[in-house]
Amino acid sequence: MTKINAPPPQHSTSQQTASFTRFDTSDLSPREIYKLLIGTVVPRPIAWVTTLSPDGVANAAPYSFFNCLSADPPILALGVENWADMSFKDTAYNIRMTEEFTVNIVSNALVEAMNVTATPFSSHIDELEKAGLTTAPGSLIQCPRIAEAPVAFECRRHVGISVGKSREIILGLVVAIHIRSNLVDRERFHVDQLALDAVGRMGGQGYALTRQLFDLPTMSVADWDAGNIPKRSVTSS
Ligand SMILES: Cc1cc2nc3c(=O)[nH]c(=O)nc-3n(C[C@H](O)[C@H](O)[C@H](O)COP(=O)(O)O)c2cc1C
């Protein structure tokens, strides 16, 4: 891939002297805090979570309160809210009952299918079927993955942290990783992120694409002292 130098965006004086609007979270409703958080912590990766109900019905739903929090041990985290009547979402219920789940990564081509699986269908409905998706069996867990998804992480429930009356953070231990072979160099463990074409979640109902990439190497202190300040290089546009 050709690398070209790209100028960094200019910081204007008005930005440096900008005033800030301060919010004290104790003055805000949970909904107001939610809107500020999801509007600013962006873009968020999306976990497209598949689970199996205790009766064996496959379930899928997107969760953007999601990230990888540790590589050793490999831990992924999901933030799941209850429904307004405090009942569990199918994802939370199924994970609690089966102690397994799979996180699939959403590529640009799959966003509309993902959106179908966000519909609050009742728990006996297979959302994957509704979205026209197919599943592939898990290798170490019973829970299937989405065959069309470019990446899937098979997880065993590690721990659930109840952080409020309607919110649980679920940590999953990754036991197997599936990556479409054309996306990964299996000797160097390098993933082609341009080809992965993952989608992120913005505020409201917004999404972001991830194909405007640039590199910016981290400096050593010696680089800094010597004035070797790296410049960003565009790897795609
Ligand atoms: C992109 C996207 C991200 C979402 N992120 C979350 C989230 O982080 N936490 C949550 O509780 N619901 C989230 N939702 C809503 C759930 O996907 C939705 O309530 C879904 O119907 C739950 O399905 P389930 O009952 O099958 O688990 C999100 C929806 C979308 C479209």
The ligand as an SDF file (V2000), in Angstrom:
LIG
                    3D

 31 33  0  0  0  0  0  0  0  0999 V2000
  -25.8050   -0.5450   16.8440 C   0  0  0  0  0  0  0  0  0  0  0  0
  -26.5930   -0.8690   18.0880 C   0  0  0  0  0  0  0  0  0  0  0  0
  -25.9530   -0.9310   19.3010 C   0  0  0  0  0  0  0  0  0  0  0  0
  -26.6410   -1.2820   20.4660 C   0  0  0  0  0  0  0  0  0  0  0  0
  -25.9760   -1.3220   21.6520 N   0  0  0  0  0  0  0  0  0  0  0  0
  -26.6230   -1.7060   22.7910 C   0  0  0  0  0  0  0  0  0  0  0  0
  -25.9200   -1.7910   24.0210 C   0  0  0  0  0  0  0  0  0  0  0  0
  -24.7120   -1.5480   24.0990 O   0  0  0  0  0  0  0  0  0  0  0  0
  -26.6060   -2.1980   25.1130 N   0  0  0  0  0  0  0  0  0  0  0  0
  -27.9340   -2.5270   25.0680 C   0  0  0  0  0  0  0  0  0  0  0  0
  -28.5090   -2.9110   26.0920 O   0  0  0  0  0  0  0  0  0  0  0  0
  -28.6200   -2.4490   23.9070 N   0  0  0  0  0  0  0  0  0  0  0  0
  -28.0050   -2.0440   22.7710 C   0  0  0  0  0  0  0  0  0  0  0  0
  -28.6900   -1.9740   21.5820 N   0  0  0  0  0  0  0  0  0  0  0  0
  -30.0980   -2.3860   21.5440 C   0  0  0  0  0  0  0  0  0  0  0  0
  -30.2570   -3.9070   21.4090 C   0  0  0  0  0  0  0  0  0  0  0  0
  -29.5730   -4.4040   20.2710 O   0  0  0  0  0  0  0  0  0  0  0  0
  -31.7520   -4.2360   21.2860 C   0  0  0  0  0  0  0  0  0  0  0  0
  -32.4030   -3.8780   22.5020 O   0  0  0  0  0  0  0  0  0  0  0  0
  -32.0240   -5.6810   20.9370 C   0  0  0  0  0  0  0  0  0  0  0  0
  -33.4050   -5.8350   20.6040 O   0  0  0  0  0  0  0  0  0  0  0  0
  -31.7220   -6.6300   22.0770 C   0  0  0  0  0  0  0  0  0  0  0  0
  -31.9340   -7.9180   21.5800 O   0  0  0  0  0  0  0  0  0  0  0  0
  -31.9450   -9.2350   22.4820 P   0  0  0  0  0  0  0  0  0  0  0  0
  -33.1500   -9.1570   23.4000 O   0  0  0  0  0  0  0  0  0  0  0  0
  -32.0860  -10.3180   21.4550 O   0  0  0  0  0  0  0  0  0  0  0  0
  -30.6610   -9.3180   23.2380 O   0  0  0  0  0  0  0  0  0  0  0  0
  -28.0390   -1.5770   20.4070 C   0  0  0  0  0  0  0  0  0  0  0  0
  -28.7000   -1.4870   19.1670 C   0  0  0  0  0  0  0  0  0  0  0  0
  -27.9930   -1.1270   18.0300 C   0  0  0  0  0  0  0  0  0  0  0  0
  -28.7260   -1.0340   16.7040 C   0  0  0  0  0  0  0  0  0  0  0  0
  1  2  1  0
  2  3  1  0
  2 30  2  0
  3  4  2  0
  4  5  1  0
  4 28  1  0
  5  6  2  0
  6  7  1  0
  6 13  1  0
  7  8  2  0
  7  9  1  0
  9 10  1  0
 10 11  2  0
 10 12  1  0
 12 13  2  0
 13 14  1  0
 14 15  1  0
 14 28  1  0
 15 16  1  0
 16 17  1  0
 16 18  1  0
 18 19  1  0
 18 20  1  0
 20 21  1  0
 20 22  1  0
 22 23  1  0
 23 24  1  0
 24 25  2  0
 24 26  1  0
 24 27  1  0
 28 29  2  0
 29 30  1  0
 30 31  1  0
M  END
$$$$
